[in-house]
Amino acid sequence: MKTYKIKSLIYFSCFLMASFLYYGMEQYDRFNEELIASQTTDVELEELQPSESLHDSKDLAQNP
């Protein structure tokens, strides 16, 4: 009976460790996905802003 309890405790401990490891990996993956998405948005915004300002300056130069 004592061996059964020890085995059960070991299995339960392994299950808990695997659960926490899986949760940590999922959180890491989600963080990386969000980080990549935010960097993509920043790059897109940075690319749009200079072209808009160049377009405005061309309009001003053509229409004094």
C-alpha positions in Angstrom: 0.0 0.0 0.0 2.9 2.4 0.8 4.5 1.8 -2.6 1.2 2.7 -4.3 1.0 6.0 -2.5 4.7 6.8 -3.4 4.1 6.0 -7.0 0.9 8.1 -7.1 2.8 11.0 -5.5 5.6 10.7 -8.1 3.1 10.5 -11.0 1.2 13.5 -9.7 4.4 15.5 -9.2 5.4 14.7 -12.8 2.0 15.8 -14.0 2.2 19.1 -12.2 5.7 19.8 -13.5 4.6 19.0 -17.1 1.6 21.2 -16.7 3.7 24.2 -15.6 6.2 23.6 -18.3 3.5 23.5 -21.0 1.9 26.6 -19.6 5.2 28.4 -19.6 5.9 27.4 -23.2 2.5 28.5 -24.3 2.9 31.9 -22.6 6.3 32.3 -24.2 4.9 31.5 -27.7 2.0 34.0 -27.2 4.4 36.7 -26.0 6.6 36.2 -29.1 3.6 36.3 -31.4 2.4 39.5 -29.8 5.9 41.0 -30.0 6.3 40.2 -33.7 2.8 41.6 -34.4 3.6 44.8 -32.6 6.9 45.2 -34.4 5.2 44.7 -37.7 2.7 47.4 -36.9 5.5 49.8 -35.8 7.4 49.2 -39.1 4.2 49.7 -41.1 3.5 53.0 -39.3 7.1 54.2 -39.8 6.9 53.4 -43.5 3.7 55.3 -43.9 4.6 58.5 -42.1 7.6 59.6 -44.2 5.8 58.9 -47.5 2.8 61.0 -46.3 5.1 63.9 -45.4 6.9 63.7 -48.7 3.5 63.8 -50.5 2.4 66.9 -48.5 5.7 68.7 -49.3 5.3 68.0 -53.0 1.8 69.4 -52.9 3.0 72.5 -51.2 5.8 72.9 -53.7 3.4 72.6 -56.7 0.7 74.9 -55.2 2.3 78.0 -53.8 
